[in-house]
Amino acid sequence: MKAQPIDVWNIETFDAPLIRLLEAKAHVIQGYMRADHDIFVAYDNYNGPDRPLLRPDNPYATPFHALQEAMGEEMKSRIVRAFHYTRMTDAEIAILRRQGIHLCTLATLRARLGALVAEGSLSASAADILYNASPFHRDPLESRPNKFWMASHPIAIDDTGVKPLMSRWGGEVSSMWMRDPDLLTQLASIGTARILELAVPLSATNHCYAAGKAVIATFGRSRGCIPDKHAFDLYAFKPLPPQVLLQIHTEGEQSFTNMGQSYPVGYVDVSIGRWKELTGEDY
């Protein structure tokens, strides 16, 4: 995989054809985002006596939404940088480097538990408890099996959405559904918190449309607009080769500590201070 991955939050990483497409629709993007902000100020966040009875229409809505659909199609051929938050042993990291990304299934969970039993990190009875408690056994929407989940934007390690994934071995596959305090303590001692930085082909996901929305938002912000950052979760639906692995950030390393703050270099979380940006008010 030789193509340079795109950061959907950094216009400097966008390839030239993508920039040309966005520039050709700059008037639509800027017009929609500025009108959207005006509507927010005059209607959504306003309770004065002259507030309109109906929410005003955005005159750019139709071409803007058409652009979002078209950009989703355009993103299918591209690779994006994404981040996976987890807790893994050194042995699991070695397998990851050799074999690449495996999807989460009951079979892979059983194999990982078996490896922990073999190395003496977990008893066979504890492994059975964790296996039987896995939500994979009862997930009618199939939101977890046969997927590998990631985040489109770097997230700070103290964020409540990712902190539990790194606190104990097993994450959403197993430990987040466990209530046995002794077993939870044991799981917290297995492995080390990690953040996998990956170059993910969007063709291996179902999230091209979300990526297109994020790219448009980033372009609009570069033109002085103030859209939401459009961060999104994404999953791969097929295994990925070792080449997708860009870096592994391990607890104790500076890049791990700085994730979502000063790492990656130049990253700014535009959701911080969002209310003041929209309204001019501190709260």
C-alpha positions in Angstrom: 0.0 0.0 0.0 2.0 2.9 -1.3 -0.5 5.7 -1.5 -0.2 8.4 1.1 -3.1 8.3 3.5 -5.4 11.4 3.9 -6.1 12.9 7.2 -9.7 13.9 6.8 -9.1 16.7 9.3 -6.0 18.2 7.6 -6.4 19.8 4.2 -2.6 19.8 3.6 -2.8 16.0 3.2 -5.5 16.1 0.5 -4.4 15.1 -3.0 -4.5 17.5 -5.9 -7.5 16.0 -7.6 -9.5 16.1 -4.4 -8.5 19.8 -3.8 -9.6 20.7 -7.4 -13.0 19.0 -6.8 -13.5 20.9 -3.6 -12.4 24.2 -5.1 -14.8 23.8 -8.0 -17.6 23.7 -5.4 -16.2 26.3 -3.0 -19.1 28.6 -3.5 -21.6 25.9 -2.5 -19.6 24.8 0.5 -19.1 28.3 1.8 -22.6 29.5 1.0 -24.2 26.5 2.8 -22.0 26.7 5.9 -22.4 30.5 6.3 -26.1 30.2 5.8 -26.2 27.4 8.3 -24.4 29.5 10.9 -26.8 32.4 10.3 -29.8 30.1 10.8 -28.3 28.8 14.0 -27.8 32.3 15.4 -31.1 33.7 14.2 -33.3 30.6 15.0 -31.7 27.7 16.8 -30.0 29.7 19.4 -32.4 32.7 19.6 -35.5 33.0 21.7 -36.3 36.7 21.1 -39.7 38.0 20.2 -38.9 38.3 16.5 -37.8 34.7 16.2 -39.2 33.2 13.0 -42.1 30.8 13.4 -40.4 28.3 11.1 -36.8 27.4 10.8 -35.5 29.1 7.6 -34.4 27.0 4.7 -30.8 27.0 3.7 -30.8 28.1 0.0 -27.7 26.0 -0.7 -29.1 22.8 0.8 -29.8 20.9 -2.4 -26.5 21.4 -4.1 -24.6 20.9 -0.8 -26.2 17.6 -0.1 -25.6 16.5 -3.6 -22.0 17.4 -3.2 -21.8 15.3 0.0 -23.1 12.3 -1.9 -20.7 12.8 -4.8 -17.8 13.3 -2.4 -18.6 10.0 -0.7 -18.3 8.3 -4.1 -15.0 10.1 -4.7 -13.5 8.9 -1.4 -14.0 5.2 -2.2 -10.6 5.2 -4.0 -8.7 6.8 -1.1 -6.9 5.8 2.0 -7.4 7.6 5.3 -5.4 7.6 8.5 -7.4 6.1 11.4 -6.8 5.2 15.1 -7.7 2.1 17.1 -7.6 2.2 20.9 -6.9 -1.0 22.7 -4.9 -3.0 25.2 -2.6 -5.7 23.9 0.3 -7.9 25.0 3.7 -7.8 23.3 3.0 -11.2 21.8 -0.2 -9.9 20.2 1.6 -6.9 18.8 4.2 -9.2 17.3 1.4 -11.2 15.6 -0.2 -7.9 14.4 3.0 -6.9 12.8 3.4 -10.2 11.0 -0.2 -10.9 10.0 -2.0 -7.5 9.9 -5.5 -6.8 11.1 -7.9 -9.6 11.9 -11.6 -9.0 12.3 -13.1 -9.5 15.7 -15.0 -12.8 15.9 -15.7 -15.4 18.5 -13.0 -17.5 16.9 -10.4 -14.8 17.3 -11.5 -14.1 20.8 -11.1 -17.8 21.7 -7.7 -17.8 20.1 -6.5 -14.7 22.0 -7.9 -16.1 25.3 -6.1 -19.4 24.6 -2.8 -17.6 24.1 -3.2 -15.9 27.5 -3.9 -19.2 29.1 -0.9 -20.8 27.4 1.5 -18.0 28.6 0.1 -18.2 32.2 -1.6 -14.8 32.2 -5.1 -16.2 32.7 -6.6 -19.4 34.0 -8.6 -21.7 31.8 -11.7 -21.1 33.9 -11.3 -17.3 33.7 -10.9 -17.6 29.9 -14.2 -19.6 29.7 -16.0 -17.0 31.8 -14.8 -14.2 29.5 -15.6 -16.1 26.4 -19.1 -16.9 27.5 -19.8 -13.3 28.7 -18.8 -11.8 25.3 -21.5 -9.7 23.6 -20.6 -11.6 20.4 -23.0 -14.3 21.6 -26.0 -11.9 21.7 -25.6 -9.1 19.2 -28.7 -9.2 17.1 -27.6 -6.0 15.2 -24.2 -7.6 14.6 -22.5 -4.3 15.5 -19.3 -5.9 16.7 -18.7 -9.3 15.0 -16.7 -9.4 11.8 -15.6 -5.8 12.2 -12.5 -3.9 13.3 -13.5 -0.5 14.7 -11.4 2.7 14.4 -11.8 6.5 14.8 -11.3 9.0 12.1 -9.7 11.6 14.3 -7.1 11.2 17.0 -8.7 11.2 20.5 -7.0 12.2 23.7 -6.3 9.3 26.0 -8.3 10.7 28.9 -11.5 10.8 26.7 -14.3 8.7 28.3 -15.0 7.0 25.0 -11.6 5.4 24.7 -10.2 5.2 28.2 -12.1 2.0 29.1 -10.8 0.4 25.9 -7.3 0.8 27.1 -7.8 0.2 30.8 -8.3 -3.6 30.7 -7.5 -6.3 28.2 -10.5 -7.3 26.1 -12.3 -4.0 25.6 -15.7 -4.2 24.0 -15.1 -7.8 23.0 -15.1 -9.0 26.5 -14.0 -7.0 29.6 -16.4 -4.0 29.3 -19.2 -6.4 30.0 -17.6 -8.1 33.0 -18.6 -7.2 36.5 -16.4 -9.6 38.5 -14.0 -7.3 40.4 -11.2 -9.9 40.8 -11.3 -10.7 37.1 -11.4 -7.1 36.1 -8.3 -6.4 38.3 -6.5 -9.3 36.5 -7.4 -8.0 33.1 -6.0 -4.6 34.0 -2.7 -6.2 34.6 -2.6 -8.0 31.2 -0.9 -6.2 28.3 -0.3 -2.5 27.8 -2.5 0.4 26.5 -1.9 1.0 22.8 -3.1 3.2 20.0 -2.8 1.7 16.5 -2.3 4.3 13.8 -3.5 2.8 10.5 -3.7 3.7 6.8 -7.1 2.3 6.0 -8.5 1.9 2.4 -12.0 3.3 2.5 -13.0 0.5 0.0 -12.6 -1.9 2.9 -15.2 0.1 4.9 -18.8 1.3 4.7 -17.9 4.9 5.6 -17.0 6.7 2.4 -19.9 9.1 2.8 -18.8 10.0 6.4 -15.3 10.5 5.1 -16.6 12.8 2.4 -18.5 14.9 4.9 -15.4 15.3 7.0 -13.3 16.3 4.0 -15.9 18.9 3.0 -16.0 20.3 6.6 -12.2 20.6 6.7 -12.2 22.4 3.3 -14.9 24.8 4.5 -13.0 25.5 7.7 -9.9 26.4 5.6 -12.1 29.0 3.9 -13.1 30.7 7.1 -16.3 28.7 7.8 -17.0 27.1 11.2 -18.5 23.7 10.6 -18.5 20.7 12.9 -15.4 18.6 12.5 -17.5 15.6 11.5 -15.5 13.0 13.3 -16.8 9.5 12.8 -16.3 5.9 13.8 -15.5 3.5 11.0 -14.9 -0.2 10.7 -13.1 -2.5 8.3 -15.2 -5.4 7.1 -12.3 -7.5 5.8 -8.8 -8.3 7.2 -6.1 -5.8 6.4 -2.5 -6.5 5.6 0.5 -5.6 7.9 1.3 -2.7 5.5 -1.7 -0.7 6.9 0.1 -0.4 10.2 1.7 3.1 10.3 2.7 3.2 14.0 1.9 1.6 17.4 1.8 4.1 20.2 2.4 2.5 23.6 1.6 3.8 27.1 4.6 5.6 28.4 5.7 7.0 25.0 5.4 10.7 24.4 3.3 10.2 21.3 0.8 8.1 23.3 0.5 10.8 26.0 0.2 13.6 23.4 -2.4 11.8 21.2 -5.2 14.0 20.2 -3.5 17.1 21.6 -0.1 17.9 20.2 0.1 14.6 18.2 -0.2 14.2 15.3 1.8 17.4 14.7 -0.5 20.2 13.7 -3.7 18.5 14.9 -6.2 20.9 16.5 -9.4 19.5 18.0 -11.9 22.1 16.7 -14.6 20.8 19.0 -12.8 22.5 21.9 -14.2 25.9 22.3 -17.0 25.1 19.8 -19.7 27.0 21.6 -17.7 30.2 21.8 -16.8 29.8 18.1 -20.5 29.5 17.2 -22.0 32.1 19.6 -19.1 34.3 20.8 -20.1 33.3 24.3 -18.0 31.4 26.8 -20.9 29.2 27.9 
